Amino acid sequence: MTIRYFVSVAALVGLTACGGGGGSTAIGSAEYGALANEVSSRLDLNGVFGTEAPPATGNPTYSGVMLVAVDLDPSGGASTSGYLGEIDITANFSSGVMTGEADGFFDVVISSSTGKPTGFNTGSNPDGTVVSTDVGFTATGLNTSPSFNPDFSGTIDGNTLNGIGSGLVRGPNGEQITIFEDAPACGACTFTLNGGEGDVFIFAD
């Protein structure tokens, strides 16, 4: 399941144009382009994705991307739209508390056959941006394990996001954070978007 989400967001490395049609624009705005380049540089670090770090110390900060949709799994036909934004995370390994806050979301077009973003919708704003309100999470227990279960809440473009994710501190020195919708080790991990099914991917370093 973890691999599936890496594939879903990896499309941001090689962004492609959305085929003709009203209401959407190929990825290429200055704002979106900057975010896409940032994602690309992070995904170049995928060689250490599989290395789980021991509990770290101090108060490190992380920044990265958050992808949200009803379904990001292309095996059954992924959602054709979702949201992509930036997230900032602060960890305190002494107290075991981690907090995160996401904003700057774009209303993105997603390929149902690949789960990959291909452009942004212009329905809300010409540049594809949407309003988000207090999209964030809090997690505890970091001082005893590199895994954590962040509790999310917030609103993106009027859509309420709630749920519990499956998070890991990764890399030989704890330099990466990944958060997914769920994992076999966390039976309670799931997200809802406006009360229905939701899917989330986060990568930060």
PyRosetta script that sets phi, psi and omega in degrees:
from pyrosetta import init, pose_from_sequence

init()
pose = pose_from_sequence("MTIRYFVSVAALVGLTACGGGGGSTAIGSAEYGALANEVSSRLDLNGVFGTEAPPATGNPTYSGVMLVAVDLDPSGGASTSGYLGEIDITANFSSGVMTGEADGFFDVVISSSTGKPTGFNTGSNPDGTVVSTDVGFTATGLNTSPSFNPDFSGTIDGNTLNGIGSGLVRGPNGEQITIFEDAPACGACTFTLNGGEGDVFIFAD")
pose.set_psi(1, -36.6)
pose.set_omega(1, 178.6)
pose.set_phi(2, -61.3)
pose.set_psi(2, -43.4)
pose.set_omega(2, -179.2)
pose.set_phi(3, -59.0)
pose.set_psi(3, -39.3)
pose.set_omega(3, -177.4)
pose.set_phi(4, -56.3)
pose.set_psi(4, -41.8)
pose.set_omega(4, -176.8)
pose.set_phi(5, -73.2)
pose.set_psi(5, -34.1)
pose.set_omega(5, 175.7)
pose.set_phi(6, -60.3)
pose.set_psi(6, -41.1)
pose.set_omega(6, 178.8)
pose.set_phi(7, -65.2)
pose.set_psi(7, -39.9)
pose.set_omega(7, -176.5)
pose.set_phi(8, -58.8)
pose.set_psi(8, -42.0)
pose.set_omega(8, -176.0)
pose.set_phi(9, -94.7)
pose.set_psi(9, -12.3)
pose.set_omega(9, -178.5)
pose.set_phi(10, -63.9)
pose.set_psi(10, -18.0)
pose.set_omega(10, 178.7)
pose.set_phi(11, -59.2)
pose.set_psi(11, -21.8)
pose.set_omega(11, -178.3)
pose.set_phi(12, -68.3)
pose.set_psi(12, -15.2)
pose.set_omega(12, 176.6)
pose.set_phi(13, -72.3)
pose.set_psi(13, -40.7)
pose.set_omega(13, -179.0)
pose.set_phi(14, -120.4)
pose.set_psi(14, 71.1)
pose.set_omega(14, -173.5)
pose.set_phi(15, -67.6)
pose.set_psi(15, 136.7)
pose.set_omega(15, -179.7)
pose.set_phi(16, -118.1)
pose.set_psi(16, 161.0)
pose.set_omega(16, -178.0)
pose.set_phi(17, -75.6)
pose.set_psi(17, 147.8)
pose.set_omega(17, 176.5)
pose.set_phi(18, -83.8)
pose.set_psi(18, 127.4)
pose.set_omega(18, -176.5)
pose.set_phi(19, -61.7)
pose.set_psi(19, 133.4)
pose.set_omega(19, -176.0)
pose.set_phi(20, -0.7)
pose.set_psi(20, -170.1)
pose.set_omega(20, 171.6)
pose.set_phi(21, 103.4)
pose.set_psi(21, 143.1)
pose.set_omega(21, -177.1)
pose.set_phi(22, -76.2)
pose.set_psi(22, 156.7)
pose.set_omega(22, 173.5)
pose.set_phi(23, 87.8)
pose.set_psi(23, -3.0)
pose.set_omega(23, 177.9)
pose.set_phi(24, -141.0)
pose.set_psi(24, 157.4)
pose.set_omega(24, -177.4)
pose.set_phi(25, -133.1)
pose.set_psi(25, 139.7)
pose.set_omega(25, 176.3)
pose.set_phi(26, -60.1)
pose.set_psi(26, 144.9)
pose.set_omega(26, -179.8)
pose.set_phi(27, -63.1)
pose.set_psi(27, 123.1)
pose.set_omega(27, -178.1)
pose.set_phi(28, 178.3)
pose.set_psi(28, -1.8)
pose.set_omega(28, 176.6)
pose.set_phi(29, -65.2)
pose.set_psi(29, 157.1)
pose.set_omega(29, -178.8)
pose.set_phi(30, -58.3)
pose.set_psi(30, -43.3)
pose.set_omega(30, -178.0)
pose.set_phi(31, -66.8)
pose.set_psi(31, -47.8)
pose.set_omega(31, -178.9)
pose.set_phi(32, -69.1)
pose.set_psi(32, -38.2)
pose.set_omega(32, 179.6)
pose.set_phi(33, -60.5)
pose.set_psi(33, -40.5)
pose.set_omega(33, 179.3)
pose.set_phi(34, -63.8)
pose.set_psi(34, -41.6)
pose.set_omega(34, 179.4)
pose.set_phi(35, -65.9)
pose.set_psi(35, -41.8)
pose.set_omega(35, -179.9)
pose.set_phi(36, -62.9)
pose.set_psi(36, -41.0)
pose.set_omega(36, 178.6)
pose.set_phi(37, -64.5)
pose.set_psi(37, -37.1)
pose.set_omega(37, 178.6)
pose.set_phi(38, -64.3)
pose.set_psi(38, -43.3)
pose.set_omega(38, 178.2)
pose.set_phi(39, -62.6)
pose.set_psi(39, -42.0)
pose.set_omega(39, -178.4)
pose.set_phi(40, -59.3)
pose.set_psi(40, -44.2)
pose.set_omega(40, -179.0)
pose.set_phi(41, -65.1)
pose.set_psi(41, -33.4)
pose.set_omega(41, 179.0)
pose.set_phi(42, -71.9)
pose.set_psi(42, -40.2)
pose.set_omega(42, -178.6)
pose.set_phi(43, -68.3)
pose.set_psi(43, -17.6)
pose.set_omega(43, 173.9)
pose.set_phi(44, -64.9)
pose.set_psi(44, -15.3)
pose.set_omega(44, -179.2)
pose.set_phi(45, -90.5)
pose.set_psi(45, 14.0)
pose.set_omega(45, -171.8)
pose.set_phi(46, -63.6)
pose.set_psi(46, -10.3)
pose.set_omega(46, 178.0)
pose.set_phi(47, -64.4)
pose.set_psi(47, -20.7)
pose.set_omega(47, -179.6)
pose.set_phi(48, -109.7)
pose.set_psi(48, 8.2)
pose.set_omega(48, 177.7)
pose.set_phi(49, -55.7)
pose.set_psi(49, -39.3)
pose.set_omega(49, -173.3)
pose.set_phi(50, -80.9)
pose.set_psi(50, -2.5)
pose.set_omega(50, -178.4)
pose.set_phi(51, -96.4)
pose.set_psi(51, 116.4)
pose.set_omega(51, -178.4)
pose.set_phi(52, -92.6)
pose.set_psi(52, 125.2)
pose.set_omega(52, -176.0)
pose.set_phi(53, -81.1)
pose.set_psi(53, 150.4)
pose.set_omega(53, 170.7)
pose.set_phi(54, -70.9)
pose.set_psi(54, 165.6)
pose.set_omega(54, 178.4)
pose.set_phi(55, -52.2)
pose.set_psi(55, 133.1)
pose.set_omega(55, -177.4)
pose.set_phi(56, -95.6)
pose.set_psi(56, -179.4)
pose.set_omega(56, 177.8)
pose.set_phi(57, -127.3)
pose.set_psi(57, 166.6)
pose.set_omega(57, 176.7)
pose.set_phi(58, 87.7)
pose.set_psi(58, -160.6)
pose.set_omega(58, -176.4)
pose.set_phi(59, -130.9)
pose.set_psi(59, 67.5)
pose.set_omega(59, -178.7)
pose.set_phi(60, -71.3)
pose.set_psi(60, 155.6)
pose.set_omega(60, 174.4)
pose.set_phi(61, -119.4)
pose.set_psi(61, 151.7)
pose.set_omega(61, -177.8)
pose.set_phi(62, -135.4)
pose.set_psi(62, 151.6)
pose.set_omega(62, 172.6)
pose.set_phi(63, -138.5)
pose.set_psi(63, 148.8)
pose.set_omega(63, -176.9)
pose.set_phi(64, -174.6)
pose.set_psi(64, -148.4)
pose.set_omega(64, -174.3)
pose.set_phi(65, -122.4)
pose.set_psi(65, 152.5)
pose.set_omega(65, 176.8)
pose.set_phi(66, -131.2)
pose.set_psi(66, 120.8)
pose.set_omega(66, 179.1)
pose.set_phi(67, -111.4)
pose.set_psi(67, 128.1)
pose.set_omega(67, -175.5)
pose.set_phi(68, -130.2)
pose.set_psi(68, 135.7)
pose.set_omega(68, 174.9)
pose.set_phi(69, -158.8)
pose.set_psi(69, 173.8)
pose.set_omega(69, 174.7)
pose.set_phi(70, -67.3)
pose.set_psi(70, -41.9)
pose.set_omega(70, -179.5)
pose.set_phi(71, -149.6)
pose.set_psi(71, 125.1)
pose.set_omega(71, 178.8)
pose.set_phi(72, -105.9)
pose.set_psi(72, 7.1)
pose.set_omega(72, -177.2)
pose.set_phi(73, -92.5)
pose.set_psi(73, 110.9)
pose.set_omega(73, -177.5)
pose.set_phi(74, -73.0)
pose.set_psi(74, -14.3)
pose.set_omega(74, -176.8)
pose.set_phi(75, -62.6)
pose.set_psi(75, -29.2)
pose.set_omega(75, 178.1)
pose.set_phi(76, -112.1)
pose.set_psi(76, 10.1)
pose.set_omega(76, -177.2)
pose.set_phi(77, 93.5)
pose.set_psi(77, 98.1)
pose.set_omega(77, -177.8)
pose.set_phi(78, -70.8)
pose.set_psi(78, 162.2)
pose.set_omega(78, 174.9)
pose.set_phi(79, -59.8)
pose.set_psi(79, 150.8)
pose.set_omega(79, -179.2)
pose.set_phi(80, -93.1)
pose.set_psi(80, 1.3)
pose.set_omega(80, 176.2)
pose.set_phi(81, -151.8)
pose.set_psi(81, 158.3)
pose.set_omega(81, 179.6)
pose.set_phi(82, -171.1)
pose.set_psi(82, -159.5)
pose.set_omega(82, -177.1)
pose.set_phi(83, -135.2)
pose.set_psi(83, 137.7)
pose.set_omega(83, 177.7)
pose.set_phi(84, -126.6)
pose.set_psi(84, 124.8)
pose.set_omega(84, -178.9)
pose.set_phi(85, -140.2)
pose.set_psi(85, -177.2)
pose.set_omega(85, 179.1)
pose.set_phi(86, -102.7)
pose.set_psi(86, 146.9)
pose.set_omega(86, 179.3)
pose.set_phi(87, -133.5)
pose.set_psi(87, 141.8)
pose.set_omega(87, 174.9)
pose.set_phi(88, -118.3)
pose.set_psi(88, 133.9)
pose.set_omega(88, -175.3)
pose.set_phi(89, -127.5)
pose.set_psi(89, 137.6)
pose.set_omega(89, 175.3)
pose.set_phi(90, -124.4)
pose.set_psi(90, 130.8)
pose.set_omega(90, 179.2)
pose.set_phi(91, -117.2)
pose.set_psi(91, 144.6)
pose.set_omega(91, 173.2)
pose.set_phi(92, -125.9)
pose.set_psi(92, 97.9)
pose.set_omega(92, -174.3)
pose.set_phi(93, -75.9)
pose.set_psi(93, -12.0)
pose.set_omega(93, 175.2)
pose.set_phi(94, -75.3)
pose.set_psi(94, -44.5)
pose.set_omega(94, 179.0)
pose.set_phi(95, -89.9)
pose.set_psi(95, -15.0)
pose.set_omega(95, -179.7)
pose.set_phi(96, 80.2)
pose.set_psi(96, 17.6)
pose.set_omega(96, -176.8)
pose.set_phi(97, -108.2)
pose.set_psi(97, 137.9)
pose.set_omega(97, 174.9)
pose.set_phi(98, -128.5)
pose.set_psi(98, 138.6)
pose.set_omega(98, 176.5)
pose.set_phi(99, -130.4)
pose.set_psi(99, 151.5)
pose.set_omega(99, 178.8)
pose.set_phi(100, -143.4)
pose.set_psi(100, 151.1)
pose.set_omega(100, 178.1)
pose.set_phi(101, -142.1)
pose.set_psi(101, 131.2)
pose.set_omega(101, -177.8)
pose.set_phi(102, -118.1)
pose.set_psi(102, 145.3)
pose.set_omega(102, 177.1)
pose.set_phi(103, -157.6)
pose.set_psi(103, -168.8)
pose.set_omega(103, 179.0)
pose.set_phi(104, 61.0)
pose.set_psi(104, 39.2)
pose.set_omega(104, -175.7)
pose.set_phi(105, -76.6)
pose.set_psi(105, 145.1)
pose.set_omega(105, 171.1)
pose.set_phi(106, -110.2)
pose.set_psi(106, 143.2)
pose.set_omega(106, 172.9)
pose.set_phi(107, -83.2)
pose.set_psi(107, 104.2)
pose.set_omega(107, -170.2)
pose.set_phi(108, -104.4)
pose.set_psi(108, 150.9)
pose.set_omega(108, 172.0)
pose.set_phi(109, -86.4)
pose.set_psi(109, 134.3)
pose.set_omega(109, -179.2)
pose.set_phi(110, -123.3)
pose.set_psi(110, 136.6)
pose.set_omega(110, 175.9)
pose.set_phi(111, -74.9)
pose.set_psi(111, 125.8)
pose.set_omega(111, -178.8)
pose.set_phi(112, -68.8)
pose.set_psi(112, -24.3)
pose.set_omega(112, -177.6)
pose.set_phi(113, -87.6)
pose.set_psi(113, -18.5)
pose.set_omega(113, -179.0)
pose.set_phi(114, -122.5)
pose.set_psi(114, -18.0)
pose.set_omega(114, -175.1)
pose.set_phi(115, 73.4)
pose.set_psi(115, 15.9)
pose.set_omega(115, -174.4)
pose.set_phi(116, -103.6)
pose.set_psi(116, 137.3)
pose.set_omega(116, 174.4)
pose.set_phi(117, -65.0)
pose.set_psi(117, 135.4)
pose.set_omega(117, -179.5)
pose.set_phi(118, -122.4)
pose.set_psi(118, -6.4)
pose.set_omega(118, -179.4)
pose.set_phi(119, 175.3)
pose.set_psi(119, -172.1)
pose.set_omega(119, 176.3)
pose.set_phi(120, -127.9)
pose.set_psi(120, 147.8)
pose.set_omega(120, 179.1)
pose.set_phi(121, -79.3)
pose.set_psi(121, 145.4)
pose.set_omega(121, -178.0)
pose.set_phi(122, -109.6)
pose.set_psi(122, 14.8)
pose.set_omega(122, -177.5)
pose.set_phi(123, -64.3)
pose.set_psi(123, -41.8)
pose.set_omega(123, -178.7)
pose.set_phi(124, -81.1)
pose.set_psi(124, -45.7)
pose.set_omega(124, 179.9)
pose.set_phi(125, -146.5)
pose.set_psi(125, 150.2)
pose.set_omega(125, -179.3)
pose.set_phi(126, -57.4)
pose.set_psi(126, -29.2)
pose.set_omega(126, -178.7)
pose.set_phi(127, -93.2)
pose.set_psi(127, 6.8)
pose.set_omega(127, 175.9)
pose.set_phi(128, 82.9)
pose.set_psi(128, -1.8)
pose.set_omega(128, -178.0)
pose.set_phi(129, -78.6)
pose.set_psi(129, 152.8)
pose.set_omega(129, 178.1)
pose.set_phi(130, -132.9)
pose.set_psi(130, 165.0)
pose.set_omega(130, -179.1)
pose.set_phi(131, -88.6)
pose.set_psi(131, 133.9)
pose.set_omega(131, 174.9)
pose.set_phi(132, -124.0)
pose.set_psi(132, 150.6)
pose.set_omega(132, -177.5)
pose.set_phi(133, -130.1)
pose.set_psi(133, 114.0)
pose.set_omega(133, 173.6)
pose.set_phi(134, 48.7)
pose.set_psi(134, 48.8)
pose.set_omega(134, 176.8)
pose.set_phi(135, -82.3)
pose.set_psi(135, 107.6)
pose.set_omega(135, -175.3)
pose.set_phi(136, -157.9)
pose.set_psi(136, 179.3)
pose.set_omega(136, 179.3)
pose.set_phi(137, -149.3)
pose.set_psi(137, 161.9)
pose.set_omega(137, 172.9)
pose.set_phi(138, -134.8)
pose.set_psi(138, 138.3)
pose.set_omega(138, 177.7)
pose.set_phi(139, -137.0)
pose.set_psi(139, 151.3)
pose.set_omega(139, 178.7)
pose.set_phi(140, -129.6)
pose.set_psi(140, 169.9)
pose.set_omega(140, 176.2)
pose.set_phi(141, 90.9)
pose.set_psi(141, 11.0)
pose.set_omega(141, -177.0)
pose.set_phi(142, -67.8)
pose.set_psi(142, -21.6)
pose.set_omega(142, -176.1)
pose.set_phi(143, -77.0)
pose.set_psi(143, -8.0)
pose.set_omega(143, -179.7)
pose.set_phi(144, -117.0)
pose.set_psi(144, -13.7)
pose.set_omega(144, -176.6)
pose.set_phi(145, -157.0)
pose.set_psi(145, 147.4)
pose.set_omega(145, 175.7)
pose.set_phi(146, -74.2)
pose.set_psi(146, -11.7)
pose.set_omega(146, 177.2)
pose.set_phi(147, -94.0)
pose.set_psi(147, 149.6)
pose.set_omega(147, -179.9)
pose.set_phi(148, -152.4)
pose.set_psi(148, 161.0)
pose.set_omega(148, -177.9)
pose.set_phi(149, -124.9)
pose.set_psi(149, 90.0)
pose.set_omega(149, -177.9)
pose.set_phi(150, -69.6)
pose.set_psi(150, 138.3)
pose.set_omega(150, 179.7)
pose.set_phi(151, -100.1)
pose.set_psi(151, 112.9)
pose.set_omega(151, -172.5)
pose.set_phi(152, -98.7)
pose.set_psi(152, 151.5)
pose.set_omega(152, 167.8)
pose.set_phi(153, -159.1)
pose.set_psi(153, 155.5)
pose.set_omega(153, 177.9)
pose.set_phi(154, 153.3)
pose.set_psi(154, 180.0)
pose.set_omega(154, -179.1)
pose.set_phi(155, -133.2)
pose.set_psi(155, 131.4)
pose.set_omega(155, 177.2)
pose.set_phi(156, -123.5)
pose.set_psi(156, 116.4)
pose.set_omega(156, 179.4)
pose.set_phi(157, 53.7)
pose.set_psi(157, 38.9)
pose.set_omega(157, 179.8)
pose.set_phi(158, 81.9)
pose.set_psi(158, -0.8)
pose.set_omega(158, -179.5)
pose.set_phi(159, -100.6)
pose.set_psi(159, 123.9)
pose.set_omega(159, -177.6)
pose.set_phi(160, -80.6)
pose.set_psi(160, 126.1)
pose.set_omega(160, 177.7)
pose.set_phi(161, -108.7)
pose.set_psi(161, 127.5)
pose.set_omega(161, 175.4)
pose.set_phi(162, -139.4)
pose.set_psi(162, 158.5)
pose.set_omega(162, 174.1)
pose.set_phi(163, 147.9)
pose.set_psi(163, 176.7)
pose.set_omega(163, 178.0)
pose.set_phi(164, -121.1)
pose.set_psi(164, 128.5)
pose.set_omega(164, -178.0)
pose.set_phi(165, -103.4)
pose.set_psi(165, 170.7)
pose.set_omega(165, 176.4)
pose.set_phi(166, -109.0)
pose.set_psi(166, 109.6)
pose.set_omega(166, -174.7)
pose.set_phi(167, -113.8)
pose.set_psi(167, 153.2)
pose.set_omega(167, 176.8)
pose.set_phi(168, -139.9)
pose.set_psi(168, 139.7)
pose.set_omega(168, 167.0)
pose.set_phi(169, -87.9)
pose.set_psi(169, 123.6)
pose.set_omega(169, -172.1)
pose.set_phi(170, -124.1)
pose.set_psi(170, 170.4)
pose.set_omega(170, 179.3)
pose.set_phi(171, 90.2)
pose.set_psi(171, 153.7)
pose.set_omega(171, -176.4)
pose.set_phi(172, -59.4)
pose.set_psi(172, -24.2)
pose.set_omega(172, 179.8)
pose.set_phi(173, -120.8)
pose.set_psi(173, 21.3)
pose.set_omega(173, 178.9)
pose.set_phi(174, 67.6)
pose.set_psi(174, 33.9)
pose.set_omega(174, -173.0)
pose.set_phi(175, -90.2)
pose.set_psi(175, 0.0)
pose.set_omega(175, -178.8)
pose.set_phi(176, -131.3)
pose.set_psi(176, 151.0)
pose.set_omega(176, 175.4)
pose.set_phi(177, -127.0)
pose.set_psi(177, 130.2)
pose.set_omega(177, 171.1)
pose.set_phi(178, -124.5)
pose.set_psi(178, 141.0)
pose.set_omega(178, 177.6)
pose.set_phi(179, -136.6)
pose.set_psi(179, 131.9)
pose.set_omega(179, -179.1)
pose.set_phi(180, -124.3)
pose.set_psi(180, 174.2)
pose.set_omega(180, 177.5)
pose.set_phi(181, -63.5)
pose.set_psi(181, -48.9)
pose.set_omega(181, -177.9)
pose.set_phi(182, -158.2)
pose.set_psi(182, 172.6)
pose.set_omega(182, 179.6)
pose.set_phi(183, -156.6)
pose.set_psi(183, 156.2)
pose.set_omega(183, -178.3)
pose.set_phi(184, -56.0)
pose.set_psi(184, -29.5)
pose.set_omega(184, -177.2)
pose.set_phi(185, -78.1)
pose.set_psi(185, -8.5)
pose.set_omega(185, -177.7)
pose.set_phi(186, -130.3)
pose.set_psi(186, 89.6)
pose.set_omega(186, -178.2)
pose.set_phi(187, -67.2)
pose.set_psi(187, -22.3)
pose.set_omega(187, -177.8)
pose.set_phi(188, -90.1)
pose.set_psi(188, -4.6)
pose.set_omega(188, -175.7)
pose.set_phi(189, -77.0)
pose.set_psi(189, 120.6)
pose.set_omega(189, 177.4)
pose.set_phi(190, -164.6)
pose.set_psi(190, 157.7)
pose.set_omega(190, 179.7)
pose.set_phi(191, -123.8)
pose.set_psi(191, 152.5)
pose.set_omega(191, 172.3)
pose.set_phi(192, -127.7)
pose.set_psi(192, 144.0)
pose.set_omega(192, 176.0)
pose.set_phi(193, -122.7)
pose.set_psi(193, 111.2)
pose.set_omega(193, -173.4)
pose.set_phi(194, 55.8)
pose.set_psi(194, 37.2)
pose.set_omega(194, 176.2)
pose.set_phi(195, 85.8)
pose.set_psi(195, -12.9)
pose.set_omega(195, 178.7)
pose.set_phi(196, -100.7)
pose.set_psi(196, -168.2)
pose.set_omega(196, -179.1)
pose.set_phi(197, -61.7)
pose.set_psi(197, 143.6)
pose.set_omega(197, 176.4)
pose.set_phi(198, -141.3)
pose.set_psi(198, 157.2)
pose.set_omega(198, -178.2)
pose.set_phi(199, -140.2)
pose.set_psi(199, 138.0)
pose.set_omega(199, -174.9)
pose.set_phi(200, -138.5)
pose.set_psi(200, 140.6)
pose.set_omega(200, 169.6)
pose.set_phi(201, -131.2)
pose.set_psi(201, 133.6)
pose.set_omega(201, 176.5)
pose.set_phi(202, -135.2)
pose.set_psi(202, 133.3)
pose.set_omega(202, 171.0)
pose.set_phi(203, -133.1)
pose.set_psi(203, 129.3)
pose.set_omega(203, 179.9)
pose.set_phi(204, -145.0)
pose.set_psi(204, 150.4)
pose.set_omega(204, 175.1)
pose.set_phi(205, -145.8)
pose.dump_pdb("model.pdb")
